[in-house]
Amino acid sequence: MIMLAGRLADPASGQETLSAIDITVRRNAFGRQADSFETDLSIAGLHGGPYRGVFIRAPWAERVGEEAEALAAEPRTGKFVAVRQGPALATAFHPELTNAPRIHEPAFTAAFRPRVISTTLALAWVAGGCRAAYITDGDVRGSVHFAVGIALCQAAGAIITGLHGQPLHNGTGGLVAAADTSTHAVIIDIIRGQARSGRPQQAIGT
């Protein structure tokens, strides 16, 4: 959700987003790691009853613009935790940490293809073909979780580069993992377009 947002309420220095969805996001809005929780969500367009959302240091969308559509709100706070705009779908929770694959079923995801969903620990889903891509602007060097996920993606033939298409671990942060070359090319073009636009870093967010 953070990487796809058009704006951040609390951007860190030098962070960038793809600005793919017209939303304002607050990072870690639900609290620290110790505040992680699960709750049932009602997601518009997703059949089969409530969906169990797993929230870990999760953000929320404080504002949803005219071009975007809110799909779900966290029931306790009323904050938006699933949003879409055109082919882009973003969630604040972790679908990969549940045993309920409904959010990946063709009947639901067809509305969002080609889709990009950004959540932590999702590299294995790219490797397995369950997600089109995973994007982060963080420094992945030294992370055991990312090392394993990167190895899985490479073994599966996924495309792995730095945030701007450069080789991994070349001194700059960020990672783009894509299921195929065409998806990777689309993502890199979006990122380069943002860089050419000259938008202030604070407005771009992460």
Phi, psi and omega in degrees: 000319182297313183293333182270350187290149174280332182214153172243140175285334184220063184293143171275161184298128174079008182280148181231154172231173178275347182052040182276341182229135183281075180222157171250123187245141172252122182289145176051035188294330181274003175113189184278181180306321181292344180266009180301149184202171174236149177202157178277136182239146170257112185253121181301130178087353181256116183272165176104012178091191183300148177250130182281115180262134178253118185248120180231111184045048194276149171275177166216163177266114181280332179218136176246118183287177184295331184274349182255166181229127176280130181256333183204148175235144175289126192296328184287318184260338185077007181281146183284132183233000173214127183219159177217158170206113184057234181278356185265132178232130180230140177233148175271346181257179188246092178298333183287351182259010177243168176260024180246096186277013187302327183291346177258001183288146184305324182298331179265313187286343180303330181288346187244357183288144350289137188246153173228121179237128183248112173214155180293153177064026184260001182300324180296329179287328174295315180300323182275359178083009181275343178226148181285326186195162172223137185225136171214148177257009181278171177274111186268357180292136179085359180268122178296318181300314179291324180300316179293315180297319178297317179298319178298315180296317179296320179294329181274355179087014177287163181264123182235121176217178170289177186298334181250020177090359181279164176302151179296152170058041179257020178106347177245155183276179175095157181206139170236120174244123182231148183291335181207170185294324182292318177297317179299318181297320179298315181296314181297321178298320178296314180298315180295326177297321177296320180295321180290334183291338178070025179294144177301141183302321183297327182282334183282319176077206181218000000 
